[in-house]
Amino acid sequence: MSSIEKPSTVSMDGSAILRHEEATPFEGPRGEACLEQISHHIEAHLGKVDTVFHEIVSDTVHVDVHIVKPSQQFPFVRLVTSGMSDLPMAIPEGSEAARYLELVVTLPGNWRLDQDSFKDEAWYWPVRLIKILARLPHKYTTWLGPGHTVPHGDPAEPYASNTKLCGAIILPSATIPDGFCKLRIDENKEIVFLSVVPLYEEEMNLKLRLGVNELLNRLDNVGVNDIIDPARRNAAKKRFGLF
């Protein structure tokens, strides 16, 4: 049995910090088991799927990104993965965490989605981020769940030149209707949908020092939810005497 994830240290709040050291070798995916069900689920709860970004070459799982454009009911852009849930994640023994996961990114309604704009990383990075995170558990024999943070590199680097956001936390969505959060496929498989919320380096460090609840409280105090704003306020920095 080979382990590619080592709890090399423990954060100040007592949780393990896991470092992904070596990915599994390239392996072609075995198809998209739940593509149709996920697509129908998205349209039933979030709106019509306008575009699907299909991967040309896939490693281990075939990750597509479904784009739902803004509507009167939901004035946001949604990016939703399919394919991450084709394989179960390596959940720790005894854990009740979801084994099958898909991810959601929520963007402002005016986010550019055309092919020319996506040539610029300033507009494309949320797509890249969600695809990387969707494949991560299967490439590193690990798992993602609520409260998990993943830096963009080691040391963490900004996702694009127009933002200092350089990591992400996995959370239940604050803007998605409850009925969307779970999709029952059969008696043995239920897919859970969680949101990706980008973070600043100081916010990731705060979480390691004081725990996820303190981070969430500070994000809430400055009005941060799951709608991405590349230039939003940093919840871990002092301003006007706060924090």
Buried (B, 14 or more C-beta within 10 A) or exposed (E): EEEBBEEEEEBEBEBEEBEBEEBEEEEEBEEBBBBEBBBEBBEEBBBEBEEBBEBEEBBBBBBBBBBBBBEEEBEBBBBBBBBBBBBBBBBEEEEEBBBBBBBBBBBEEEBEBEEEEBEEBBBBBBBBBBBBBBBBBBBBBBBBBBBBBBBBEEEBEBBBEBBBBBBBBBBBBBBBEEEBBEBEBEEEBBBBBBBBBBBBBBBBBBBBEBBBEBBBEBBEEBEBBBBBBBEBBBBBBEEEEEE
